[in-house]
Amino acid sequence: SPARPLDSADAMEERLREIGAARYHDRHPFHHMLHGGELTRGQVQAWALNRYYYQCTIPVKDAVVISRFRDRATRIEWRHRLEDHDGAEGAEGGIDRWLILTDGLGLDRAYVESTEGILPATRFAVEAYVHFVRDRSPLEAIASCLTELFAPNIHATRISGMLSHYDFVNPTVMAYFQRRLTQAPRDADYALRYVREHARTPEERAAVCNALIFKTQVLWTQLDALHHAYVLGHVPPGAFVPEEMR
Ligand code: PQQ
C-alpha cells in the first residue's frame, strides 16, 4: 500500500500497528510449530536455550537505554525494567523464571547460563539490539522496544498452546510468560506514549517506525536461525545438539 505521510502521531501509530501485523515474529513458521505442538522436546530445549541469551541481555539493553537520558524522569520510568528481569535482593525476576523453564525442560543450568551452546546468529542478533540503543538517538532507543505492543498476544498463544500440546510443559514452567502478560502492556503503553509525544517531525516519526522494523528483524533472525539449525538440521559447530539429533 502507498505510504501515507507521517504527519501526525495517529498516522505514526497506525503505521506502527501495520508493521507489527506484517512483521512481528508471531508469523514465523518456527513459532507456529512451537505453539502448535509440532516440535520435539529437544527442539523446544534449543528454543529456550537460545532465548535465554535474549532474556539475560534485555536488562543490559535497558541499562544502556537509561544511560542515554540526561532526563531524570525518563530514567526513573525505565528503572523498573531492570528489576523486572534481574530481580532484586530476595526477589525473583524474569531471568530466574526463564531458568525455571529451562530446568523444567531438562537443561543444565550452568550450561544455559554459560550461553556456550547458543547459535551464532542468536548472539549477533541480540547484540545488534544493544548496539542499536547505544548508537541511535534516545528516541529510537525507546522506539525499539515497541515490539512489546504485540507481545501479550503471542504470550497468551504460547501459554495455552504449549500447555495443551506438550506433556513436558506445566504452568510452573510457563510462569515467565504469565508474568509478562501484565508487565509488557505497561512497558509498551509507556513507550507508545513517549514516541507519540516526542517524535515531532515526519523524519522523527519515520525513524520511530524504522526502529520497530529493525527490532522485528532482531526477533525474526533468531527464529530463522533456530529453524535452520533444529528443523532443517544444520546445527553450526559448537552449538547445542538435542539428544535425538546426536
Ligand atoms: N522485548 C523487550 C524489549 O524490547 O525491551 C523485553 C521483552 C521483549 C520481554 O521481556 C519479553 O519477554 C519479550 N517476549 C517476546 C516473546 O516472547 O515473543 C517478545 C518480546 C519483544 O517483542 O521484543 C519481548
Boltz pocket constraint, residues with backbone or C-beta under 6 A from the ligand:
constraints:
  - pocket:
      binder: B
      contacts: [[A, 58], [A, 144], [A, 145], [A, 146], [A, 147], [A, 148], [A, 150], [A, 151], [A, 154], [A, 155], [A, 180], [A, 219]]
      max_distance: 6.0
